[in-house]
């Protein structure tokens, strides 16, 4: 289980770094009539993503204690390279599945309320899709980092 936790730790740190770099870069090219706004470290979601890093550290530390009895016969027993590959797939898949689940629930709400007016206009906004891209990009890059790193294990 420890290779999974190490790969997850690497992915969360990579997502945090990519998000911070992305927000710093965007802050440099952002043109706004209003000064101020939220600092880059707030818009980069560093505190929210920081929780994932802490969770990954806790999992890495606890993995030998929590999964000591089941690693020999469990389906998670594998090579470190394979564990990192699986984590890379999960790191990109879970956010995409989350968005799909959100859209399904939203579609059900539109259907039940028989109204597009509840939140439907958000799907016509470019900012909605820009926000999705900014939310997904760090996880996609983290998956690429973990996938590339696994080749060196």
Backbone bond lengths (Angstrom), bond angles and torsions (degrees), N, CA, C in turn:
res aa  C-N    CA-C-N  psi(-1)  N-CA   C-N-CA  omega(-1)  CA-C   N-CA-C  phi
1 X - - - 1.444 - - 1.525 111.49 -
2 X 1.317 116.64 -26.22 1.467 118.95 -177.82 1.536 112.82 -62.81
3 X 1.347 120.52 -36.76 1.477 118.42 175.67 1.530 112.54 -60.78
4 X 1.328 117.32 -36.42 1.468 120.48 176.92 1.527 110.46 -64.22
5 X 1.323 116.09 -44.92 1.460 120.50 -179.65 1.528 110.79 -65.38
6 X 1.333 117.83 -39.19 1.467 120.80 177.83 1.523 110.72 -65.36
7 X 1.324 117.42 -41.67 1.469 120.99 178.28 1.526 110.08 -65.49
8 X 1.318 117.34 -40.74 1.463 120.87 178.51 1.526 110.17 -65.10
9 X 1.323 117.27 -39.83 1.459 121.27 176.75 1.529 110.21 -61.20
10 X 1.324 117.01 -46.15 1.470 120.45 178.21 1.524 110.92 -61.44
11 X 1.326 117.32 -41.27 1.468 121.04 -179.80 1.521 111.46 -65.13
12 X 1.329 117.46 -42.43 1.464 119.29 -178.86 1.524 111.31 -67.98
13 X 1.321 116.97 -38.44 1.469 119.78 177.42 1.528 109.89 -67.24
14 X 1.336 117.30 -41.87 1.466 120.50 177.86 1.525 110.86 -61.72
15 X 1.319 117.90 -43.26 1.474 121.01 178.47 1.523 110.82 -62.60
16 X 1.312 116.74 -39.93 1.459 121.42 178.83 1.529 110.72 -63.54
17 X 1.325 117.06 -46.17 1.464 121.75 -179.14 1.532 110.71 -66.50
18 X 1.333 116.83 -44.45 1.467 120.24 179.39 1.524 110.48 -63.12
19 X 1.313 117.49 -42.12 1.460 120.95 179.56 1.522 110.46 -62.81
20 X 1.321 117.36 -44.91 1.465 120.65 179.25 1.526 110.61 -62.93
21 X 1.331 117.80 -44.93 1.467 121.14 179.07 1.524 111.12 -63.91
22 X 1.307 116.81 -41.48 1.465 121.18 178.69 1.525 111.01 -61.67
23 X 1.313 116.79 -45.49 1.463 120.04 -179.64 1.525 111.70 -68.56
24 X 1.325 117.50 -37.71 1.466 120.01 176.43 1.527 110.36 -63.44
25 X 1.332 116.53 -43.16 1.459 120.38 178.06 1.511 112.25 -63.79
26 X 1.314 116.72 -42.79 1.461 120.53 178.90 1.526 111.61 -66.68
27 X 1.316 116.60 -35.16 1.461 120.46 178.50 1.529 110.46 -64.49
28 X 1.321 116.29 -33.75 1.452 120.70 179.42 1.515 113.71 -69.95
29 X 1.330 117.42 -28.05 1.465 120.20 -178.65 1.526 112.76 -106.92
30 X 1.310 117.77 -3.53 1.462 121.29 -178.29 1.525 110.07 -69.60
31 X 1.302 114.77 130.63 1.461 121.22 177.14 1.514 107.09 -113.38
32 X 1.305 115.29 123.37 1.455 119.45 -178.40 1.521 109.21 -142.97
33 X 1.303 114.88 143.88 1.458 120.28 177.68 1.524 110.14 -74.72
34 X 1.302 117.01 -17.48 1.450 121.10 -177.72 1.514 109.53 -105.81
35 X 1.289 116.53 133.14 1.454 119.83 174.47 1.511 109.60 -79.47
36 X 1.286 115.88 165.77 1.458 119.41 176.08 1.504 113.16 84.04
37 X 1.315 115.54 -136.10 1.447 120.29 -173.08 1.510 109.14 94.43
38 X 1.294 115.15 -175.93 1.462 120.02 -179.26 1.528 109.92 -73.45
39 X 1.322 117.24 143.33 1.464 119.38 176.37 1.526 110.65 -62.72
40 X 1.338 116.36 156.42 1.462 120.89 -176.56 1.518 112.26 -58.84
41 X 1.340 117.03 -34.23 1.455 118.47 -177.15 1.527 111.75 -73.08
42 X 1.330 117.66 -16.85 1.459 120.84 173.37 1.521 109.34 -83.03
43 X 1.338 115.90 -46.58 1.460 118.64 -179.52 1.519 111.50 -67.57
44 X 1.299 118.20 -22.13 1.463 121.82 177.94 1.524 112.14 -81.06
45 X 1.312 117.73 -1.60 1.465 121.75 178.31 1.535 111.78 59.87
46 X 1.326 117.01 34.52 1.461 119.41 -176.80 1.522 112.02 -62.70
47 X 1.322 117.70 -38.83 1.461 118.17 -179.27 1.524 111.18 -69.32
48 X 1.355 117.17 -39.44 1.468 119.10 179.11 1.530 110.90 -67.40
49 X 1.328 116.44 -46.17 1.463 119.34 -179.80 1.518 111.30 -72.11
50 X 1.319 116.53 -24.52 1.464 120.19 176.07 1.513 112.01 -61.78
51 X 1.316 116.45 -30.87 1.472 119.97 176.75 1.519 111.03 -62.75
52 X 1.339 116.60 -37.26 1.466 120.32 179.06 1.522 110.72 -65.96
53 X 1.329 117.20 -36.90 1.467 120.97 177.61 1.520 109.49 -64.18
54 X 1.314 116.77 -45.23 1.471 120.50 178.83 1.525 110.44 -62.92
55 X 1.342 117.56 -43.19 1.462 120.60 176.53 1.527 110.78 -59.13
56 X 1.324 117.25 -44.28 1.466 120.64 179.38 1.525 111.55 -62.57
57 X 1.331 116.98 -40.02 1.471 120.32 176.39 1.528 111.43 -62.84
58 X 1.320 116.41 -43.22 1.465 120.21 178.79 1.522 110.45 -63.33
59 X 1.345 117.16 -44.46 1.467 120.18 177.96 1.524 111.56 -61.61
60 X 1.322 116.99 -42.37 1.462 120.43 179.50 1.525 110.61 -62.34
61 X 1.332 116.44 -41.95 1.452 120.97 -179.42 1.525 111.76 -69.19
62 X 1.347 116.73 -40.14 1.457 120.66 -177.07 1.528 114.38 -85.20
63 X 1.316 118.15 -16.28 1.467 121.02 -174.06 1.524 113.84 -50.67
64 X 1.326 120.15 -48.54 1.475 118.34 -179.69 1.526 113.01 -63.64
65 X 1.325 116.61 -31.74 1.464 120.27 -178.87 1.529 112.07 -78.63
66 X 1.330 116.00 -39.56 1.463 120.46 -176.84 1.522 113.47 -77.64
67 X 1.306 116.55 -35.17 1.457 120.03 -171.73 1.522 113.35 -116.70
68 X 1.310 117.61 20.15 1.461 121.30 -176.58 1.522 112.41 -61.49
69 X 1.314 118.39 -39.19 1.460 120.20 -175.25 1.528 112.69 -80.48
70 X 1.322 119.04 -25.72 1.461 120.17 -173.14 1.511 115.29 -101.26
71 X 1.331 119.10 1.51 1.457 118.88 -174.49 1.517 113.73 -74.24
72 X 1.301 118.54 -29.39 1.465 119.10 -177.89 1.526 111.96 -72.01
73 X 1.320 116.80 -38.89 1.462 119.32 -175.10 1.526 113.22 -107.30
74 X 1.319 118.13 -8.95 1.463 120.70 -176.39 1.524 112.43 -75.13
75 X 1.323 116.14 159.90 1.457 120.72 -179.64 1.523 111.48 -73.69
76 X 1.337 118.16 -10.67 1.457 120.45 178.67 1.525 111.68 -84.15
77 X 1.310 117.89 -9.44 1.445 121.69 178.27 1.523 109.40 -70.12
78 X 1.312 116.23 118.44 1.460 121.23 -176.33 1.512 109.39 -163.06
79 X 1.309 116.98 179.65 1.457 120.94 176.90 1.528 109.59 -73.62
80 X 1.312 117.62 155.22 1.469 119.28 176.80 1.534 112.35 -58.03
81 X 1.320 117.45 -38.29 1.464 120.48 179.64 1.528 111.70 -62.64
82 X 1.325 116.98 -41.59 1.467 121.29 178.87 1.530 110.46 -68.65
83 X 1.334 117.44 -37.77 1.468 120.81 177.14 1.526 109.98 -61.60
84 X 1.319 117.05 -43.55 1.460 120.90 179.77 1.531 110.55 -65.75
85 X 1.319 118.31 -36.73 1.469 121.62 177.78 1.524 109.91 -63.83
86 X 1.327 116.44 -44.19 1.466 120.38 179.73 1.525 111.85 -64.42
87 X 1.315 116.78 -39.73 1.467 120.51 178.25 1.532 109.88 -66.26
88 X 1.328 118.16 -40.16 1.473 120.94 178.11 1.521 110.59 -59.94
89 X 1.318 116.68 -42.25 1.470 120.75 178.20 1.532 110.18 -64.61
90 X 1.323 116.63 -42.59 1.468 120.53 -179.66 1.525 111.61 -66.61
91 X 1.328 116.76 -38.95 1.468 120.76 -177.09 1.526 111.21 -63.67
92 X 1.317 117.93 -33.26 1.465 119.68 177.55 1.527 111.07 -88.67
93 X 1.323 117.91 -31.04 1.469 121.16 -175.91 1.521 113.36 -75.43
94 X 1.305 117.61 -42.85 1.466 120.53 -174.67 1.535 112.30 -60.79
95 X 1.341 120.07 -47.00 1.472 117.68 176.72 1.529 113.22 -62.03
96 X 1.330 117.57 -37.79 1.468 120.29 177.83 1.526 110.96 -65.84
97 X 1.324 116.97 -40.43 1.465 120.32 177.06 1.530 110.86 -66.58
98 X 1.329 116.72 -35.39 1.468 120.80 177.56 1.529 110.19 -62.45
99 X 1.319 116.56 -43.54 1.470 120.30 178.52 1.523 110.27 -64.50
100 X 1.327 116.95 -43.16 1.466 120.01 178.23 1.527 110.72 -60.63
101 X 1.326 116.75 -43.61 1.464 120.24 178.82 1.528 110.71 -63.33
102 X 1.316 116.92 -40.54 1.469 120.86 177.95 1.524 110.56 -61.87
103 X 1.319 116.89 -44.19 1.465 120.62 179.99 1.525 111.65 -65.45
104 X 1.335 117.14 -37.16 1.470 120.26 178.72 1.529 110.34 -65.45
105 X 1.328 116.55 -44.23 1.466 119.92 178.53 1.528 110.33 -64.47
106 X 1.325 116.62 -40.41 1.467 120.43 178.09 1.522 110.74 -63.49
107 X 1.329 117.39 -42.90 1.469 121.10 178.21 1.528 110.59 -62.34
108 X 1.327 116.58 -39.80 1.462 119.92 177.54 1.527 110.36 -64.46
109 X 1.324 117.16 -40.04 1.464 120.71 178.58 1.526 110.91 -64.49
110 X 1.342 117.00 -42.64 1.469 120.49 176.53 1.525 110.44 -59.57
111 X 1.324 115.98 -42.27 1.460 120.94 -178.30 1.525 110.89 -66.56
112 X 1.317 116.69 -47.21 1.464 120.52 -178.21 1.526 112.40 -66.34
113 X 1.314 116.57 -36.96 1.461 120.11 179.89 1.530 111.98 -85.97
114 X 1.322 116.01 -10.16 1.462 122.43 -177.88 1.525 111.24 51.36
115 X 1.340 114.60 39.94 1.457 119.17 -178.84 1.515 110.33 -150.41
116 X 1.289 115.38 132.66 1.457 123.41 175.40 1.527 109.53 -82.44
117 X 1.316 116.93 -15.86 1.458 122.68 -172.47 1.525 113.60 -71.24
118 X 1.333 118.88 -17.84 1.466 119.75 -176.73 1.526 110.89 -58.27
119 X 1.306 118.24 -59.68 1.470 123.01 177.42 1.518 111.26 -142.74
120 X 1.294 117.06 10.79 1.458 120.92 -172.58 1.502 115.30 -63.92
121 X 1.306 117.61 -31.95 1.464 120.61 -177.40 1.529 112.16 -65.13
122 X 1.305 117.19 -22.75 1.460 119.94 179.44 1.536 110.97 -60.53
123 X 1.322 117.40 -31.09 1.459 120.87 -179.23 1.521 112.58 -72.48
124 X 1.311 117.23 -10.84 1.458 121.95 177.17 1.531 111.46 -94.67
125 X 1.294 116.52 -2.42 1.461 121.90 -176.16 1.530 111.38 -94.49
126 X 1.309 115.93 131.35 1.462 121.32 176.30 1.525 109.99 -63.93
127 X 1.326 116.84 -34.10 1.465 120.41 -179.82 1.524 112.31 -61.77
128 X 1.328 117.07 -32.72 1.466 120.03 177.99 1.526 110.40 -61.23
129 X 1.320 117.12 -46.77 1.460 121.51 -177.95 1.530 111.65 -74.12
130 X 1.324 116.90 -31.04 1.466 120.24 173.98 1.526 109.25 -64.32
131 X 1.334 115.98 -42.83 1.464 120.25 177.72 1.521 112.20 -62.94
132 X 1.339 116.37 -40.85 1.470 119.42 176.53 1.527 111.00 -60.36
133 X 1.334 115.83 -44.79 1.456 120.22 -179.83 1.526 111.06 -62.67
134 X 1.330 116.26 -42.84 1.462 119.71 179.13 1.526 111.83 -67.49
135 X 1.316 117.60 -29.84 1.468 120.55 176.64 1.517 112.35 -75.45
136 X 1.336 116.99 -36.60 1.462 121.21 -176.40 1.523 113.82 -84.58
137 X 1.317 117.71 -30.63 1.470 121.06 -175.11 1.531 113.49 -55.69
138 X 1.327 119.88 -46.58 1.472 118.13 179.53 1.526 113.11 -60.99
139 X 1.332 117.09 -37.92 1.470 119.14 -179.72 1.527 110.87 -71.37
140 X 1.330 117.24 -37.07 1.464 120.11 175.86 1.519 111.62 -63.32
141 X 1.321 116.28 -43.28 1.468 120.03 177.80 1.529 110.68 -67.67
142 X 1.316 117.36 -37.04 1.465 120.28 177.18 1.524 110.27 -62.70
143 X 1.330 116.78 -40.74 1.468 120.07 176.86 1.520 110.53 -62.49
144 X 1.321 117.35 -39.44 1.462 120.67 178.17 1.527 111.04 -65.52
145 X 1.327 117.65 -40.34 1.465 121.55 178.67 1.524 110.57 -64.13
146 X 1.322 116.97 -46.89 1.468 120.80 -179.66 1.528 110.18 -64.49
147 X 1.316 116.63 -40.77 1.467 120.58 178.57 1.528 111.27 -63.77
148 X 1.317 116.81 -41.68 1.469 120.05 178.30 1.530 111.18 -68.90
149 X 1.316 117.07 -38.58 1.464 120.84 -179.26 1.529 111.68 -67.50
150 X 1.314 117.80 -31.23 1.460 120.34 -177.67 1.517 111.92 -64.88
151 X 1.308 117.42 -25.78 1.470 121.00 179.83 1.520 111.39 -68.45
152 X 1.335 116.68 -16.36 1.460 121.15 -178.83 1.525 112.94 -101.40
153 X 1.312 116.55 7.52 1.480 119.83 -179.91 1.506 110.70 -91.28
